[in-house]
Amino acid sequence: MSMTPFRVPVVPTLKKETFISLYRKGMRIDDRDLFTPRKIEIETGVIEKAEGSALVKLGNTKVLAGVKIEVGTPFKDTPNQGVLTVHAEFVPLASPVFEPGPPDENAIELARVIDRSLREVGAVDLESLVIREGEKVWIVWVDLYVIDHDGNLFDASMLAAMAALRTAKLPDYEEYETGEIEVLKDKSQGPLKINHTVVTVTTAKVGDYIIVDPTLDEETIADSRMVVAVDEQGRIVGLQKTGEAGYTREEIQKVFNISQGAAKVYFKSLEEALARKG
């Protein structure tokens, strides 16, 4: 588990008290209960030039994911594996607090959490990406673009990344006697090999309450945030904590139980979207 500082605007105490008064009744400002994610919409194949792509809407939060696959060199310590790289960009038009320029710590944290969630469970079969061991492999680039920010960028980004990867096609290639590799962009070897599907579930701790899929307003009043990665078997395969407030043992178990329940909702939406595409 790692911790990352998170910058949020100053929020009047009155707003926090108003939200907590609703939580006491098991309600939220948007008419959800404490443990139900917002409405999820997933559309795949939205970028024609990409090997795979997806647009995810989680409530009013929107994230676009694109997958590009190119030939490159493997890392020296993993000559028998391809490379997976995740990059996140906060488009300035998505929020007043997003600024042009290089990624800030929050964009870097988002990319790292998605990258680790994919890597730790072995979501992408990296060994299947080898062209010539130790020399040439496929590099899979996952680019995430936050285009509308209304809270919980992690879950929307993970769904977008996973939908894009699950629909990505591995380009075909031709190898010449010189050793040169020519990528045949108009031909495909077939789908990118995926070993596991993973989602993240974000919960926020506000006072004594745990809520799932926080909106931007709820994130600004949260004392802590927990991002739990869950695979298709219901296993917890990653964890990221942000914020200064601690958790009791009972609260951590509650977060796990809530996350595993919400993960089923995310998996259902993802599989339905992929079935429509198929």
N, C-alpha and C positions, 0 to 999 in steps of 0.2 A: 504494500500500500504506500502511496506517495501523497504528499500534500503540496498544493500550489496556491500561492496568494491570489486572491480574486478581488478585483477592483469593482466596487458597486457605488452608485450614487447615494448620497445621504437621503434617508427616507424619514418622514415625520413619524414619531412614535404613534400618533393617532392611527395611521394606516395599519401598522402592525397590530395594534389592539383590535381594530375592526376585523382584520382577517382572522385573528385568533378567536374572536367571539363567534365567528362562523364555524371555525374548526371544532369548537366545543359542541356544536350541533351536528357535526358530521357533514358540514356543507362547505362550499367554496363560492367565490364571487361569480364564477362562470357556470354555476349550477351543477358542477360535478361533486361526487363524494371525494374523500381524501385519497382513494387508491385507484381511481380510474384515469387512464391517459385521455388526452384530448382526441378529437377526431383525426384519423390518419388517412392520408391520400398518397398513393405511390404510383408514379407513372414512369415506365422504363422506355428506353430507346429515344430519348429526347434530344440527343446530340448526334447528328448524322455522321460526323467525321470521327467520333470516338469508337473504340472497340466495345465499350459498354457505357451506359449512362442511366441516370435516374433522377427524378425530381420528387422530393418528399415534402409534404405539407403536414405538419404536426400542429394542429390548431392554426395560429397565424404565423408560425415559424416555418420558413421555407429554406431548404438546402438542396443545391444541385451538385451531383457527383458525376465526374467523368473519368473513365479508365482509358489510358493510352498504354500501348505495349510496344516496346522497342528493343532492338538487339543491343546488348552491352556486355560488360565484363563482370564476372562474379566477384564477390568479396574473397580475399585470399584465404580466410578461415572457413569459408563454405564454398569450395570449388564445385561441389555437386548440387548446388541450389541456385535458382534464379533469385531475383531481387524484388522485394515489395517495398514501395515508398509511398507514404501518405503526406499530402500537403493540404493545408487549410488556409483559406483567404476570406477575410471579412469584408465584403463589398461595402464601401462607405455609404451607399444609398440605403443599405439595410437597416441602419440605426444611426441616430444622432451621435452616439458615442464611438462609432467606428471612424477611423481616420485613414487617409491615404498613406502609403508608405509600406515598409517591411512589416511582416507579422509581429504583433505584440505578444506578450506572454500568454494571453488567453487563447489566441489563435494557435500558438505553438503547443499549448496544453491540449487543445482540442485534437490536433493532428496526432500527438503522441498517444493520447488515450485510444483513439480509433486504431492507430498502428499497433499498439500493444494488444488490444482486444482481438485483432485479426491474427497477430503473430503468435501469441501465447497458446492459442488453441489450434494453431496450424490450419487456419481457415483455407488459405490458398496452398495448393500442393506445389511447393517451390521446386521439388526435385523434378517435376514434370516440365519445368521451364528450361532445362539444360539442352543446349544445342551441341556444344563440344565442351566436355567437362574441363573446368579450369580456364577456359578460353572465351567461350561465347554462350551467353544465356539470354533469356528474355527478362527484361525489366518491366515490371507492372507499376505504372504510376496511377495513384488514386488522388485526384484533385477534388477538393470540397470547396464549394462557394456558398457562403451564407448570404442569401439574397433578401431575407426578411427575418428580423430577430424579434421574437416575442417569447423568449425563454427556452431553456432546455435544448441547446444546440447539440449536445452529445447524442441524445437518442435519435433526433432527426438526421444527424450526420451519419450515424452508424447504420441506420436503415437505408439511407441513400447509397452509402459505400457498398453495403452488402447487396442491394438490388442491382447496382451497376456491375459488381463482380460476378454475380450469378447469371447475368445476361451477356457477359463479355465473351467475345470470340477471339481465339488465338490466331494471329495471322499466319499464313503459310509462308514459306521461304524457299529460295533456291541457293544451293551452295556450289560455288565454282571451284575448279582445280587449284586456283590460287589461294583458296581458303576464304575468299570474300563471301559474305552473306548478303543476298538481296531479298528484302522483304517484299512479298507480293500482297500489297494492300487490298487488292480486289479478290483475294482468295483466302479461305479460312481452313485451318486444321480442325476446327470444331470448337466447342465451348471451352473456356478456361476451366481447368480442373479444380473443383472446390471440394475440400474434405469435410469442412464443417461450416455451419451457418451460426452466426453469433449476433446478438443484439445487446445494446446497453439499456439499462433502466436507471434513470436519475430520480433520486428522492431528495427532498429538502427537509431539514429539521428547523421548525419554527416554534420556539418555545419548547413545549413538551410534546409537540405533534410532529408526526412524520407524514409527508404528502408526496405523492408520485407525480412526475411530469409537471414540475412547477412552471408557471408563466413567468414572464419577466418581472412583473410586480411582486410575485411570490419569491423570486430569487433575490430581489433587493431587500426583502425583510428576513431572509433565511439566516439562521445562526451558523449552519453548516450545510454542506451538500455532499451526497454520496453517489458515485456512479458505479454501478455493478454490471459487469459483463456476464451474460448468460448464454450458453450454447443451446443447440436444438434438443439436447438431452436433459436440459434443466440444470446443468452443472454451472456453478459459479466459477468463472475462469479469469476474472480480473476485478480490481477494486481501486477506486480513486476517491480520496477524501479531500474536500476543499472547505476552508473555514476554520475558525478557532474553537467552536463549541465541541465538546467531547460527546461520546456515546457510551451508555452503559452496555453491559453484555446483553441485557434483554433488548435494548434498542437496536443493537447490531443484528440480533436474530430477527427482530421485527422487520428491519430493512431488507434482510435476505428473503424473508417470506413474501413481503410485498413485491420485491423485485422479480422473484420467480413467477408470481401471479401476473404481473403486468407484462412480463416477457412473453407469456402465452398470447396476449393480445397483439403484441408487435409481430410475433411469428405468424399469426393467423393473417394479419394484414399483408405481410410480405409474401406469403405463399399464395394468397388470393391474387395479388398483383402479378406475380410470376406466372400463375396459371392463365390469367387473361392474356398475357403476352404470348404464352406458348400456344 
